[in-house]
Amino acid sequence: MYDYHLHSHFSGDCSEQMEETIKEAIRKGGKQLCFTDHLDYDYPTTEIQFEFDPHGFSQAFEILKEKYKDQILLQKGIEMGLQTHIVEECLSFNQTFKPEFVLCSFHVADKKDMYNGDYYRDKTPEQAWDVYFDEMLETLEAFKDYSVVGHLDIPKRYDASVKAVPFSYYKEKVVQVLKRIIGDERGIEVNMSGLRSDLKETLPSREIIELYHELGGKIITIGSDAHNRNEIYSHFYETLGVLDDIGFESFTIYNKRIPEQVSIKRTLADR
Protein backbone atom coordinates (compact mmCIF):
# COMPACT_ATOMS: atom_id res chain seq x y z
CA MET A 1 0.00 0.00 0.00
CA TYR A 2 1.04 3.58 -0.73
CA ASP A 3 -0.19 6.79 0.90
CA TYR A 4 0.71 10.19 -0.56
CA HIS A 5 -1.30 12.44 1.75
CA LEU A 6 -0.96 12.27 5.51
CA HIS A 7 -0.17 14.47 8.46
CA SER A 8 1.82 14.44 11.67
CA HIS A 9 2.25 16.72 14.69
CA PHE A 10 4.09 19.13 12.38
CA SER A 11 0.67 20.12 10.99
CA GLY A 12 -1.35 22.65 12.93
CA ASP A 13 -4.45 20.44 12.86
CA CYS A 14 -2.78 17.16 13.87
CA SER A 15 -1.29 15.80 17.09
CA GLU A 16 -0.20 12.35 15.89
CA GLN A 17 3.49 11.64 16.36
CA MET A 18 5.25 10.78 13.11
CA GLU A 19 6.88 7.65 14.48
CA GLU A 20 3.58 6.19 15.68
CA THR A 21 2.16 6.56 12.17
CA ILE A 22 5.21 4.85 10.69
CA LYS A 23 4.87 1.92 13.10
CA GLU A 24 1.21 1.53 12.19
CA ALA A 25 2.04 1.60 8.48
CA ILE A 26 4.59 -1.17 8.95
CA ARG A 27 2.08 -3.19 10.95
CA LYS A 28 -0.39 -2.88 8.08
CA GLY A 29 2.21 -4.02 5.56
CA GLY A 30 2.54 -0.67 3.79
CA LYS A 31 5.28 -0.03 1.25
CA GLN A 32 5.41 3.77 1.26
CA LEU A 33 4.34 6.79 3.26
CA CYS A 34 4.72 10.36 2.09
CA PHE A 35 4.26 12.91 4.87
CA THR A 36 2.55 16.04 3.56
CA ASP A 37 2.23 18.37 6.52
CA HIS A 38 0.45 21.69 6.07
CA LEU A 39 2.00 24.95 4.96
CA ASP A 40 -0.55 27.73 4.35
CA TYR A 41 0.90 31.20 4.05
CA ASP A 42 -1.49 34.06 4.87
CA TYR A 43 -4.19 31.76 6.20
CA PRO A 44 -7.18 34.05 6.87
CA THR A 45 -8.21 32.87 10.35
CA THR A 46 -6.43 32.19 13.62
CA GLU A 47 -8.58 29.19 14.58
CA ILE A 48 -5.89 26.85 13.22
CA GLN A 49 -2.29 27.86 12.70
CA PHE A 50 -0.97 26.29 9.52
CA GLU A 51 2.59 27.40 10.08
CA PHE A 52 5.32 24.86 9.45
CA ASP A 53 8.74 24.22 11.00
CA PRO A 54 10.84 22.98 8.05
CA HIS A 55 14.01 22.50 10.09
CA GLY A 56 12.30 20.56 12.87
CA PHE A 57 10.40 18.43 10.39
CA SER A 58 13.48 17.63 8.29
CA GLN A 59 15.53 16.72 11.33
CA ALA A 60 12.87 14.35 12.74
CA PHE A 61 12.06 12.90 9.33
CA GLU A 62 15.65 12.02 8.41
CA ILE A 63 16.19 10.23 11.73
CA LEU A 64 13.06 8.13 11.24
CA LYS A 65 13.74 7.48 7.56
CA GLU A 66 17.11 5.99 8.48
CA LYS A 67 15.71 4.08 11.47
CA TYR A 68 13.00 2.34 9.44
CA LYS A 69 14.72 2.16 6.04
CA ASP A 70 14.64 -1.63 5.95
CA GLN A 71 10.90 -1.78 6.69
CA ILE A 72 9.24 1.02 4.73
CA LEU A 73 10.12 3.81 2.28
CA LEU A 74 9.40 7.26 3.66
CA GLN A 75 9.03 10.34 1.46
CA LYS A 76 9.48 13.99 2.41
CA GLY A 77 6.47 15.90 1.10
CA ILE A 78 4.52 19.06 1.81
CA GLU A 79 0.87 20.03 1.46
CA MET A 80 1.17 23.56 0.18
CA GLY A 81 -1.93 25.69 0.51
CA LEU A 82 -1.91 27.95 -2.54
CA GLN A 83 -3.44 31.36 -3.14
CA THR A 84 -2.73 33.61 -6.10
CA HIS A 85 -0.95 36.31 -4.10
CA ILE A 86 1.51 33.97 -2.28
CA VAL A 87 3.02 32.21 -5.30
CA GLU A 88 6.49 33.74 -4.82
CA GLU A 89 6.61 32.75 -1.15
CA CYS A 90 5.67 29.18 -2.05
CA LEU A 91 8.31 28.97 -4.77
CA SER A 92 10.93 30.27 -2.37
CA PHE A 93 9.95 27.72 0.27
CA ASN A 94 10.36 24.80 -2.15
CA GLN A 95 13.82 25.96 -3.14
CA THR A 96 14.92 25.82 0.49
CA PHE A 97 12.94 22.84 1.81
CA LYS A 98 13.52 20.63 -1.26
CA PRO A 99 10.48 18.35 -0.89
CA GLU A 100 10.34 15.03 -2.75
CA PHE A 101 6.62 15.53 -3.42
CA VAL A 102 4.49 18.69 -3.47
CA LEU A 103 0.77 18.35 -2.92
CA CYS A 104 -0.80 21.59 -4.09
CA SER A 105 -4.08 22.33 -2.28
CA PHE A 106 -6.60 25.16 -2.24
CA HIS A 107 -8.04 25.54 1.26
CA VAL A 108 -8.74 29.25 0.79
CA ALA A 109 -10.38 31.21 -2.02
CA ASP A 110 -11.29 34.87 -2.25
CA LYS A 111 -8.96 35.16 0.79
CA LYS A 112 -11.63 33.44 2.90
CA ASP A 113 -11.52 30.19 4.85
CA MET A 114 -13.67 27.29 3.63
CA TYR A 115 -13.30 25.19 6.76
CA ASN A 116 -15.03 27.69 9.06
CA GLY A 117 -17.61 28.68 6.45
CA ASP A 118 -16.49 32.26 5.82
CA TYR A 119 -15.96 31.60 2.12
CA TYR A 120 -19.59 30.63 1.51
CA ARG A 121 -21.38 33.40 3.40
CA ASP A 122 -21.45 36.04 0.66
CA LYS A 123 -21.88 33.69 -2.31
CA THR A 124 -24.53 31.54 -3.93
CA PRO A 125 -23.57 27.87 -4.20
CA GLU A 126 -22.85 28.40 -7.89
CA GLN A 127 -20.65 31.42 -7.19
CA ALA A 128 -18.71 29.34 -4.67
CA TRP A 129 -17.70 26.96 -7.46
CA ASP A 130 -17.03 29.76 -9.97
CA VAL A 131 -14.70 31.77 -7.77
CA TYR A 132 -12.88 28.68 -6.53
CA PHE A 133 -12.06 27.25 -9.96
CA ASP A 134 -11.29 30.65 -11.51
CA GLU A 135 -8.77 31.34 -8.75
CA MET A 136 -7.31 27.84 -9.02
CA LEU A 137 -6.74 28.24 -12.75
CA GLU A 138 -5.15 31.66 -12.32
CA THR A 139 -2.82 30.32 -9.64
CA LEU A 140 -1.80 27.22 -11.61
CA GLU A 141 -0.90 29.41 -14.56
CA ALA A 142 1.67 31.11 -12.33
CA PHE A 143 2.80 28.24 -10.08
CA LYS A 144 4.37 25.13 -11.62
CA ASP A 145 6.51 23.77 -8.79
CA TYR A 146 4.10 21.06 -7.65
CA SER A 147 3.45 17.38 -8.22
CA VAL A 148 -0.34 16.99 -8.00
CA VAL A 149 -3.41 19.02 -7.05
CA GLY A 150 -5.07 17.73 -3.89
CA HIS A 151 -8.81 17.18 -3.26
CA LEU A 152 -9.65 19.18 -6.36
CA ASP A 153 -13.36 19.71 -5.56
CA ILE A 154 -12.95 20.49 -1.88
CA PRO A 155 -15.70 23.19 -1.67
CA LYS A 156 -18.28 20.39 -1.47
CA ARG A 157 -16.72 19.12 1.75
CA TYR A 158 -17.89 21.99 3.94
CA ASP A 159 -21.23 23.10 2.50
CA ALA A 160 -24.19 20.87 1.60
CA SER A 161 -25.76 23.39 -0.78
CA VAL A 162 -22.51 23.65 -2.71
CA LYS A 163 -22.28 19.87 -2.91
CA ALA A 164 -25.83 19.81 -4.30
CA VAL A 165 -24.90 21.91 -7.35
CA PRO A 166 -25.00 19.60 -10.40
CA PHE A 167 -21.59 18.76 -11.85
CA SER A 168 -22.84 19.95 -15.23
CA TYR A 169 -22.85 23.51 -13.89
CA TYR A 170 -19.10 23.70 -13.23
CA LYS A 171 -17.86 20.96 -15.58
CA GLU A 172 -16.35 23.36 -18.12
CA LYS A 173 -14.31 25.10 -15.42
CA VAL A 174 -13.03 21.70 -14.28
CA VAL A 175 -12.08 20.92 -17.89
CA GLN A 176 -10.00 24.11 -18.05
CA VAL A 177 -8.21 23.25 -14.81
CA LEU A 178 -7.55 19.64 -15.82
CA LYS A 179 -6.22 20.68 -19.22
CA ARG A 180 -3.85 23.10 -17.48
CA ILE A 181 -2.64 20.32 -15.13
CA ILE A 182 -2.19 17.79 -17.94
CA GLY A 183 -0.48 20.35 -20.16
CA ASP A 184 2.02 21.05 -17.41
CA GLU A 185 2.67 17.29 -17.01
CA ARG A 186 1.36 17.35 -13.46
CA GLY A 187 -1.43 15.29 -11.89
CA ILE A 188 -4.26 15.01 -9.41
CA GLU A 189 -4.77 13.02 -6.25
CA VAL A 190 -7.65 10.80 -5.25
CA ASN A 191 -8.26 11.87 -1.66
CA MET A 192 -10.00 9.17 0.36
CA SER A 193 -11.01 11.30 3.36
CA GLY A 194 -14.48 11.86 1.91
CA LEU A 195 -15.17 8.14 2.14
CA ARG A 196 -14.72 8.44 5.91
CA SER A 197 -17.15 11.37 6.18
CA ASP A 198 -20.78 12.12 5.38
CA LEU A 199 -19.74 12.80 1.77
CA LYS A 200 -19.32 9.07 1.14
CA GLU A 201 -17.25 9.79 -1.95
CA THR A 202 -13.69 10.64 -2.87
CA LEU A 203 -12.35 14.11 -3.53
CA PRO A 204 -12.50 14.66 -6.43
CA SER A 205 -15.69 12.82 -7.33
CA ARG A 206 -15.73 9.89 -9.72
CA GLU A 207 -17.17 12.23 -12.39
CA ILE A 208 -14.03 14.38 -12.26
CA ILE A 209 -11.71 11.37 -12.18
CA GLU A 210 -13.46 9.98 -15.27
CA LEU A 211 -13.14 13.36 -16.98
CA TYR A 212 -9.43 13.46 -16.15
CA HIS A 213 -9.01 10.04 -17.73
CA GLU A 214 -10.97 11.05 -20.84
CA LEU A 215 -8.75 14.12 -21.26
CA GLY A 216 -5.65 11.93 -21.19
CA GLY A 217 -4.52 12.41 -17.60
CA LYS A 218 -2.01 9.79 -16.44
CA ILE A 219 -0.55 11.08 -13.16
CA ILE A 220 -2.81 10.18 -10.24
CA THR A 221 -1.80 9.61 -6.62
CA ILE A 222 -3.77 8.08 -3.76
CA GLY A 223 -3.89 9.71 -0.34
CA SER A 224 -5.79 9.04 2.87
CA ASP A 225 -5.46 12.61 4.21
CA ALA A 226 -4.91 10.88 7.54
CA HIS A 227 -4.68 12.96 10.70
CA ASN A 228 -4.31 9.93 12.96
CA ARG A 229 -2.49 6.65 12.51
CA ASN A 230 -5.64 4.55 12.13
CA GLU A 231 -6.66 6.39 8.95
CA ILE A 232 -3.57 5.69 6.85
CA TYR A 233 -4.18 3.57 3.75
CA SER A 234 -7.95 3.76 4.37
CA HIS A 235 -9.95 2.56 1.33
CA PHE A 236 -6.73 2.06 -0.64
CA TYR A 237 -7.73 -1.12 -2.47
CA GLU A 238 -11.31 0.07 -2.90
CA THR A 239 -9.98 3.18 -4.62
CA LEU A 240 -7.67 1.14 -6.82
CA GLY A 241 -10.70 -0.87 -7.91
CA VAL A 242 -12.51 2.32 -8.93
CA LEU A 243 -9.50 3.53 -10.94
CA ASP A 244 -9.25 0.15 -12.63
CA ASP A 245 -12.96 0.29 -13.49
CA ILE A 246 -12.57 3.77 -14.98
CA GLY A 247 -9.75 2.56 -17.20
CA PHE A 248 -6.52 3.58 -15.48
CA GLU A 249 -3.78 1.00 -15.82
CA SER A 250 -1.57 2.49 -13.12
CA PHE A 251 -1.35 4.93 -10.26
CA THR A 252 1.56 7.22 -9.44
CA ILE A 253 4.27 7.31 -6.81
CA TYR A 254 7.30 9.60 -6.71
CA ASN A 255 11.06 9.29 -6.49
CA LYS A 256 12.68 12.68 -5.78
CA ARG A 257 9.92 14.57 -7.60
CA ILE A 258 10.00 12.15 -10.56
CA PRO A 259 6.67 10.32 -11.12
CA GLU A 260 6.73 6.55 -11.45
CA GLN A 261 3.79 4.38 -12.47
CA VAL A 262 2.67 1.31 -10.49
CA SER A 263 0.41 -1.31 -12.08
CA ILE A 264 -3.08 -1.32 -10.56
CA LYS A 265 -3.89 -4.90 -11.51
CA ARG A 266 -0.57 -6.18 -10.14
CA THR A 267 -1.06 -4.28 -6.89
CA LEU A 268 -4.58 -5.65 -6.48
CA ALA A 269 -3.34 -9.18 -7.22
CA ASP A 270 -0.49 -8.93 -4.70
CA ARG A 271 -2.53 -7.70 -1.73
C-alpha positions as CSV (number, residue, x, y, z in Angstrom):
1,M,0.0,0.0,0.0
2,Y,1.0,3.6,-0.7
3,D,-0.2,6.8,0.9
4,Y,0.7,10.2,-0.6
5,H,-1.3,12.4,1.7
6,L,-1.0,12.3,5.5
7,H,-0.2,14.5,8.5
8,S,1.8,14.4,11.7
9,H,2.3,16.7,14.7
10,F,4.1,19.1,12.4
11,S,0.7,20.1,11.0
12,G,-1.4,22.7,12.9
13,D,-4.4,20.4,12.9
14,C,-2.8,17.2,13.9
15,S,-1.3,15.8,17.1
16,E,-0.2,12.3,15.9
17,Q,3.5,11.6,16.4
18,M,5.2,10.8,13.1
19,E,6.9,7.7,14.5
20,E,3.6,6.2,15.7
21,T,2.2,6.6,12.2
22,I,5.2,4.8,10.7
23,K,4.9,1.9,13.1
24,E,1.2,1.5,12.2
25,A,2.0,1.6,8.5
26,I,4.6,-1.2,8.9
27,R,2.1,-3.2,11.0
28,K,-0.4,-2.9,8.1
29,G,2.2,-4.0,5.6
30,G,2.5,-0.7,3.8
31,K,5.3,0.0,1.2
32,Q,5.4,3.8,1.3
33,L,4.3,6.8,3.3
34,C,4.7,10.4,2.1
35,F,4.3,12.9,4.9
36,T,2.5,16.0,3.6
37,D,2.2,18.4,6.5
38,H,0.4,21.7,6.1
39,L,2.0,24.9,5.0
40,D,-0.6,27.7,4.4
41,Y,0.9,31.2,4.1
42,D,-1.5,34.1,4.9
43,Y,-4.2,31.8,6.2
44,P,-7.2,34.1,6.9
45,T,-8.2,32.9,10.3
46,T,-6.4,32.2,13.6
47,E,-8.6,29.2,14.6
48,I,-5.9,26.9,13.2
49,Q,-2.3,27.9,12.7
50,F,-1.0,26.3,9.5
51,E,2.6,27.4,10.1
52,F,5.3,24.9,9.5
53,D,8.7,24.2,11.0
54,P,10.8,23.0,8.0
55,H,14.0,22.5,10.1
56,G,12.3,20.6,12.9
57,F,10.4,18.4,10.4
58,S,13.5,17.6,8.3
59,Q,15.5,16.7,11.3
60,A,12.9,14.4,12.7
61,F,12.1,12.9,9.3
62,E,15.6,12.0,8.4
63,I,16.2,10.2,11.7
64,L,13.1,8.1,11.2
65,K,13.7,7.5,7.6
66,E,17.1,6.0,8.5
67,K,15.7,4.1,11.5
68,Y,13.0,2.3,9.4
69,K,14.7,2.2,6.0
70,D,14.6,-1.6,6.0
71,Q,10.9,-1.8,6.7
72,I,9.2,1.0,4.7
73,L,10.1,3.8,2.3
74,L,9.4,7.3,3.7
75,Q,9.0,10.3,1.5
76,K,9.5,14.0,2.4
77,G,6.5,15.9,1.1
78,I,4.5,19.1,1.8
79,E,0.9,20.0,1.5
80,M,1.2,23.6,0.2
81,G,-1.9,25.7,0.5
82,L,-1.9,28.0,-2.5
83,Q,-3.4,31.4,-3.1
84,T,-2.7,33.6,-6.1
85,H,-1.0,36.3,-4.1
86,I,1.5,34.0,-2.3
87,V,3.0,32.2,-5.3
88,E,6.5,33.7,-4.8
89,E,6.6,32.7,-1.1
90,C,5.7,29.2,-2.0
91,L,8.3,29.0,-4.8
92,S,10.9,30.3,-2.4
93,F,9.9,27.7,0.3
94,N,10.4,24.8,-2.1
95,Q,13.8,26.0,-3.1
96,T,14.9,25.8,0.5
97,F,12.9,22.8,1.8
98,K,13.5,20.6,-1.3
99,P,10.5,18.3,-0.9
100,E,10.3,15.0,-2.7
101,F,6.6,15.5,-3.4
102,V,4.5,18.7,-3.5
103,L,0.8,18.3,-2.9
104,C,-0.8,21.6,-4.1
105,S,-4.1,22.3,-2.3
106,F,-6.6,25.2,-2.2
107,H,-8.0,25.5,1.3
108,V,-8.7,29.2,0.8
109,A,-10.4,31.2,-2.0
110,D,-11.3,34.9,-2.3
111,K,-9.0,35.2,0.8
112,K,-11.6,33.4,2.9
113,D,-11.5,30.2,4.8
114,M,-13.7,27.3,3.6
115,Y,-13.3,25.2,6.8
116,N,-15.0,27.7,9.1
117,G,-17.6,28.7,6.5
118,D,-16.5,32.3,5.8
119,Y,-16.0,31.6,2.1
120,Y,-19.6,30.6,1.5
121,R,-21.4,33.4,3.4
122,D,-21.4,36.0,0.7
123,K,-21.9,33.7,-2.3
124,T,-24.5,31.5,-3.9
125,P,-23.6,27.9,-4.2
126,E,-22.9,28.4,-7.9
127,Q,-20.6,31.4,-7.2
128,A,-18.7,29.3,-4.7
129,W,-17.7,27.0,-7.5
130,D,-17.0,29.8,-10.0
131,V,-14.7,31.8,-7.8
132,Y,-12.9,28.7,-6.5
133,F,-12.1,27.3,-10.0
134,D,-11.3,30.7,-11.5
135,E,-8.8,31.3,-8.8
136,M,-7.3,27.8,-9.0
137,L,-6.7,28.2,-12.7
138,E,-5.1,31.7,-12.3
139,T,-2.8,30.3,-9.6
140,L,-1.8,27.2,-11.6
141,E,-0.9,29.4,-14.6
142,A,1.7,31.1,-12.3
143,F,2.8,28.2,-10.1
144,K,4.4,25.1,-11.6
145,D,6.5,23.8,-8.8
146,Y,4.1,21.1,-7.7
147,S,3.4,17.4,-8.2
148,V,-0.3,17.0,-8.0
149,V,-3.4,19.0,-7.1
150,G,-5.1,17.7,-3.9
151,H,-8.8,17.2,-3.3
152,L,-9.7,19.2,-6.4
153,D,-13.4,19.7,-5.6
154,I,-13.0,20.5,-1.9
155,P,-15.7,23.2,-1.7
156,K,-18.3,20.4,-1.5
157,R,-16.7,19.1,1.8
158,Y,-17.9,22.0,3.9
159,D,-21.2,23.1,2.5
160,A,-24.2,20.9,1.6
161,S,-25.8,23.4,-0.8
162,V,-22.5,23.7,-2.7
163,K,-22.3,19.9,-2.9
164,A,-25.8,19.8,-4.3
165,V,-24.9,21.9,-7.4
166,P,-25.0,19.6,-10.4
167,F,-21.6,18.8,-11.9
168,S,-22.8,20.0,-15.2
169,Y,-22.8,23.5,-13.9
170,Y,-19.1,23.7,-13.2
171,K,-17.9,21.0,-15.6
172,E,-16.3,23.4,-18.1
173,K,-14.3,25.1,-15.4
174,V,-13.0,21.7,-14.3
175,V,-12.1,20.9,-17.9
176,Q,-10.0,24.1,-18.1
177,V,-8.2,23.3,-14.8
178,L,-7.6,19.6,-15.8
179,K,-6.2,20.7,-19.2
180,R,-3.9,23.1,-17.5
181,I,-2.6,20.3,-15.1
182,I,-2.2,17.8,-17.9
183,G,-0.5,20.3,-20.2
184,D,2.0,21.0,-17.4
185,E,2.7,17.3,-17.0
186,R,1.4,17.3,-13.5
187,G,-1.4,15.3,-11.9
188,I,-4.3,15.0,-9.4
189,E,-4.8,13.0,-6.3
190,V,-7.6,10.8,-5.2
191,N,-8.3,11.9,-1.7
192,M,-10.0,9.2,0.4
193,S,-11.0,11.3,3.4
194,G,-14.5,11.9,1.9
195,L,-15.2,8.1,2.1
196,R,-14.7,8.4,5.9
197,S,-17.1,11.4,6.2
198,D,-20.8,12.1,5.4
199,L,-19.7,12.8,1.8
200,K,-19.3,9.1,1.1
201,E,-17.3,9.8,-2.0
202,T,-13.7,10.6,-2.9
203,L,-12.4,14.1,-3.5
204,P,-12.5,14.7,-6.4
205,S,-15.7,12.8,-7.3
206,R,-15.7,9.9,-9.7
207,E,-17.2,12.2,-12.4
208,I,-14.0,14.4,-12.3
209,I,-11.7,11.4,-12.2
210,E,-13.5,10.0,-15.3
211,L,-13.1,13.4,-17.0
212,Y,-9.4,13.5,-16.1
213,H,-9.0,10.0,-17.7
214,E,-11.0,11.1,-20.8
215,L,-8.8,14.1,-21.3
216,G,-5.7,11.9,-21.2
217,G,-4.5,12.4,-17.6
218,K,-2.0,9.8,-16.4
219,I,-0.6,11.1,-13.2
220,I,-2.8,10.2,-10.2
221,T,-1.8,9.6,-6.6
222,I,-3.8,8.1,-3.8
223,G,-3.9,9.7,-0.3
224,S,-5.8,9.0,2.9
225,D,-5.5,12.6,4.2
226,A,-4.9,10.9,7.5
227,H,-4.7,13.0,10.7
228,N,-4.3,9.9,13.0
229,R,-2.5,6.6,12.5
230,N,-5.6,4.5,12.1
231,E,-6.7,6.4,8.9
232,I,-3.6,5.7,6.8
233,Y,-4.2,3.6,3.7
234,S,-7.9,3.8,4.4
235,H,-10.0,2.6,1.3
236,F,-6.7,2.1,-0.6
237,Y,-7.7,-1.1,-2.5
238,E,-11.3,0.1,-2.9
239,T,-10.0,3.2,-4.6
240,L,-7.7,1.1,-6.8
241,G,-10.7,-0.9,-7.9
242,V,-12.5,2.3,-8.9
243,L,-9.5,3.5,-10.9
244,D,-9.3,0.1,-12.6
245,D,-13.0,0.3,-13.5
246,I,-12.6,3.8,-15.0
247,G,-9.8,2.6,-17.2
248,F,-6.5,3.6,-15.5
249,E,-3.8,1.0,-15.8
250,S,-1.6,2.5,-13.1
251,F,-1.4,4.9,-10.3
252,T,1.6,7.2,-9.4
253,I,4.3,7.3,-6.8
254,Y,7.3,9.6,-6.7
255,N,11.1,9.3,-6.5
256,K,12.7,12.7,-5.8
257,R,9.9,14.6,-7.6
258,I,10.0,12.2,-10.6
259,P,6.7,10.3,-11.1
260,E,6.7,6.6,-11.4
261,Q,3.8,4.4,-12.5
262,V,2.7,1.3,-10.5
263,S,0.4,-1.3,-12.1
264,I,-3.1,-1.3,-10.6
265,K,-3.9,-4.9,-11.5
266,R,-0.6,-6.2,-10.1
267,T,-1.1,-4.3,-6.9
268,L,-4.6,-5.6,-6.5
269,A,-3.3,-9.2,-7.2
270,D,-0.5,-8.9,-4.7
271,R,-2.5,-7.7,-1.7
